[in-house]
Amino acid sequence: MKGFYAFFGCIGFILGCAFFKYLHSINIVGIIILFVVFLIISFKKSPRIGVYFLLIFVFVFSIMSLRIPLEVGEMRTYTGVIIEKKENYYVFLSSFNRFYVYEKGSVREVGDFLSIQGKANELSFYSEQSQFNFGEYLNDRGVYYELVPTETIKKFLRPIRLEANIKEFLTGFSVETRSLLNAICFSKVDYSSPVISDSQSMSLLFVISGGGFLYGGLLRFFEKIIGKKLDVIKTKSIVFAIGVVLLLPLGNKAGIYRVILIRGIELYSLIRNKDFTRFQIISYAAAIMLLLNRFYAFDQGFLIGFACSFASALTSPLFLGMKKIKRKMAARSLQLLIIFPLASSEGEYHVFNFIYLIFFSPLVIGFAISGYLSFIGLPIRGFVEGYALFIQNVISFLKTIDFSLPISLNGFYQSLGYYSSIVAFLFLYEIGFKRAAKYIALLSSLSIILLSSPLGNGISQEVTFINVGQGDAILIRDGYRAAMIDTGGIYGKDIAKEVDIPLLKKHKVYSLDYLIASHGDFDHIGGKDSLIANFNVKKYIDDKSFFPLKMGGITFVNHNIFDGKDENDNSLVLEAKIMGKVFLFTGDASIEIEKKIISRNPGLDVDVLKAGHHGSKTSSCKEFLECITPEVAIISCGKNNRYGHPHKEVIERMESMGIKIRRTDLEGTITYKKTIFEKTLNLYEGGFVYNNHWNDYSYLYRTAQNGRKRSKRLN
């Protein structure tokens, strides 16, 4: 019964955190559903457990709501301790607030006690579509402020200093060997390394990134070796001690703490002769971690790791009758099922993930052991170098045979339905309804295939303004036919591989009929070569002579037929009627071109304007806006860009004219989508909106007051 107290306490903790985090999101409906389900289950199990669950939920929601206010921008002294350390920053805990502190090449360690004089500011990080969102990552760890030091005083330093020793140890190894040693032995992943990049592209990174998966495998290896000579208690005691020592180089990861806590509680139950079940042990470990750090409730590694542990503990009786190899295969299959939504989050699933998990893991564990032995002084550097080369060759070989299927689960409700089907299958299988369980498995598989297939594209149209930072990239789809206007472009980044292609796959677009360059600027078409090389692009268009251009039911008309004095003035200005609305894509066309266009087309009437030149004051003149009367203007620009886009003058002009402004630097990628079953397209919602204006319908009043010729469309 005590195990259920801990388990439902953990669930209450996690749901309380989730409720707070998603309070203003549609996902809160799903959280409420989960809360009600677990509340009913807990009361049925025991009224005391039900009350316990409810109290934990309320308690956690309350403490999550309490954020100690902090005056930002003021010079003051902060005293505290480092609780997380990375290559170029650390997380500093002071007076119950957590701060991000940038320090390039930092040699500080977790546990260092410091006094920092400086200014605290709100976090301000930015990421393009499909890219790692560092700001959200820090928020999920309770970090809301950045601290900019002017002076740092060392109060107390952790006695065991590993950073300098690790750097010295890695000196002399080849670049790729250093990358593997850093990732596998020291949990430091260099995403710019080719071997790491290849591993990531095959969803292999979780095997070599030094997390709980590798750590648990290492300890199991030691347990098998030591267990041949010693009894159970002595074996587990020695392995636990080894695990504690390995905590130092492996760093601060939820998966690692999960493994050592579970082993510690197992050891305690053996020494004290406590009859703890596996379910109880895992529940206690999860409860302890959440009590020590409530932000683990947002940690993906924590949630996935404990989901696998609970699933393994609850389903182990189902596998008892199997032979050892089949039992292991069944357990691994269950792990893969649990991590499937994560493994397919980029819009594709690598078919050989199961083989990677079974056969590649021992290879990595062996490398980790050899790396640690070399680190403590054994003269085997040549062996480690050769071992690393062998792993690189294996990864290169796996990459040649790797292939993926366009299968994915996107969104909260799809994932909720997926995990519910797994629970239903296991429950029905355990109580003897094996035929019903098989039907559930079949129905779930068919649902995944249907949800992952592009069947829905056949009955819909969409326009997506992709968040490519300071640049333009627009996806236009009519059923199964698709075109892109521009790709974006960022120096030092393959925008096609890192942003465009992942988004296309998520939108279930697997070929482009046309790639259209509005003009030749790098921030618009810098990803062209990579996109053509790595994606099915049927035709590339960069000339006015191709227009008008028909794609399915959409016709693109180019209004800039004039010869401009520079690249921007030669931008295509494309009009297309999509989803019953008129869109105008203006590239970087200047005011001079805008005036020529409306002079030649005085009746041009637009619903959605892609504002010219990222909202620069060199475009979007008053005469142009008054003529085309857009309801919505989309501004594609990078956050805090060095050009100052969008210009204040343009924003004020549009607002005074009642034009709804939407920006990729504030909202991220903005998508408009309409199926054949929908009568109208709502231009004022869609995408991910984070500013404070998405419920502001005052533009209706302003439009009517301005007497614009298209106010009749507002309804």
Buried (B, 14 or more C-beta within 10 A) or exposed (E): EEBBBBBBBBBBBBBBBBBBBBEEEEBBEBBEEBBEEBBEBBBEBBEEBBEBBBEBBEBBBEEBEEEEEBEEEEEEEBBBBBBBBBBEBBBBBBEEBBBBBEBEEBEBBBBBBBBBBBBBBEBEBBBBBBBEBBBEBBBBBBBBBBBBBEEBEEEEBBEEEBBEEBEEBBEEBEEBBBBBBBBBBBBBBBEEBEBBBBBBBBBBBBBBBBBBBBBBBBBEBBBEEBBEEEEEEEBBBBBBEBBEEBBEBBBBBBBBBBBBBBBBBBBBBBEEEEEBEBBBBBBBBBBBBBEEBBBBBBBEBBBBBBBBBBBBBBBBEBBEEEEEEEBEBBBBEBBBBBBBBBBBBBBBBBEBBBEBBBEBBEBBBBBBBBBBBBBEEEEBBEEBBEBBBEBBEBBEEBEEEBEBEBBBBBBBBBBBBBBBBBEBBBBBBBEEEEEBBEEBBEEBEEBBEEBBEBEEBEEBBBBBBBBBBBBBBBBBBBBBBBBBBBBBBBEEBBBBBBBBBBBBBBBBBBEBBBBBBBBBBBBBBBBBEBBBEBBEBEEBBBEBEBBEBEBBEBEBBBBBEBEBEEEBBBBBBBBBBBBEBBBBBBBBBBBBBBBBBBEEBEEBBBBBBBBBBBBBBBBBBEEBBEBBBBBBBBBBBBBEBEEEBBBEEBBEBBBEBBBBBBBBBBBBBBBBBBEEEEEEBEBBEBBEBEEEBBEEEEBBEBBEEBEBEBBEBBE
